Amino acid sequence: MAAGGAVAVAPECRLLPYALHKWSSFSSTYLPENILVDKPNDQSSRWSSESNYPPQYLVLKLERPAIVQNITFGKYEKTHVCNLKKFKVFGGMNEENMTELLSSGLKNDYNKETFTLKHKIDEQMFPCRFIKIVPLLSWGPSFNFSIWYVELSGIDDPDVVQPCLNWYSKYREQEAIRLCLKHFRQHNYTEAFESLQKKTKIALEHPMLTDLHDKLVLKGDFDACEELIEKAVNDGLFNQYISQQEYKPRWSQIIPKSTKGDGEDNRPGMRGGHQMVIDVQTETVYLFGGWDGTQDLADFWAYSVKENQWTCISRDTEKEDWPPLCRAELQDSQASWRRAATVPPSTVCAAIL
């Protein structure tokens, strides 16, 4: 809420004027300046690299520092083999120090595409003066890269950009000091490390990492390190990292308990082509039928994960009066629907599968 009870107005996102500052190469009349004009019906209105050998790039220079929030790519009116299948966008206040803002690709069609660029660090907006577009792969194998039109949008209001610029300068200074602290500690320059940290009051890392370095590197106390890692796990410090990892199966042999000796009578024999399903609520695996190499099987088994034990429900469902006896409840926890049915075991397994 602004002074006098007025509602604060969000900064306006508008088109950002720029000029072509530098480029890797161009071929024939396909000049870099062509990307300033949107002419989707003109096949020659594009920048085309002289080759697809890296690095190929275009560097755009904004009229003044701005918070660059979006980039839009225009295209030719038809699909084209030189369209960018993969590319990256970098940005920064100078050419020598740029941050990756986007890694993506264009669809091979005639529609404009707009992408949101990274413009915040720790929820704080940072400004750019230079934008670098780096083509990586075209839709046609071994074809040169082409860009037809580029449009940048964001905030260039000095009242908004200047505080962000001040914060960004301070942020870069702090990061430089952290790199120095890291270098001093890695090379065991203890006095320089402690002096710089005391003078700047900048922490190199999370206190737990400092504690881990002290116990592992300086003291070699492996037991204390394990306790520290366990504490970090219990405190949930690894939750975000773990949530981003792909699940990997880990297989181990299951040897069920025996109730009638070690014979085959108390567990299913070897087979293929059978039907199996698990009831996740009761942790029970159901096995029906299959082929043992000589005959079709019609036996029906249940394996309890909790008890680690097989139970034979029927030796031969074809010879027994199964349809009225096998009542199954099928449940889909994601769709939240439930159905009860009186069906034979083969239908139960097939339906759940």
Sequence and secondary structure as in RCSB ss.txt:
>XXXX:A:sequence
MAAGGAVAVAPECRLLPYALHKWSSFSSTYLPENILVDKPNDQSSRWSSESNYPPQYLVLKLERPAIVQNITFGK
YEKTHVCNLKKFKVFGGMNEENMTELLSSGLKNDYNKETFTLKHKIDEQMFPCRFIKIVPLLSWGPSFNFSIWYV
ELSGIDDPDVVQPCLNWYSKYREQEAIRLCLKHFRQHNYTEAFESLQKKTKIALEHPMLTDLHDKLVLKGDFDAC
EELIEKAVNDGLFNQYISQQEYKPRWSQIIPKSTKGDGEDNRPGMRGGHQMVIDVQTETVYLFGGWDGTQDLADF
WAYSVKENQWTCISRDTEKEDWPPLCRAELQDSQASWRRAATVPPSTVCAAIL
>XXXX:A:secstr
  GGG        EE  EEEEEES  BTTB GGGGGS  TT TTSSEE S S S   EEEEEEEEEEEEEEEEE 
 SS  TTSEEEEEEEEEEETTEEEEEEEE   SSSS EEEE   EETTEE  EEEEEEEEEEESSTT   EE EE
EEEEE  HHHHHHHHHHHHHHHHHHHHHHHHHHHHHTT HHHHHHHHHHH   SS HHHHHHHIIIIIS  HHHH
HHHHHHHHHTTTTHHHHHTS             SS SSGGGS  S BS EEEEETTTTEEEEEEEE SSSEEEEE
EEEETTTTEEEEEES TTTTT TTT EEEEEETTTTEEEEEE  HHHHHHHH 
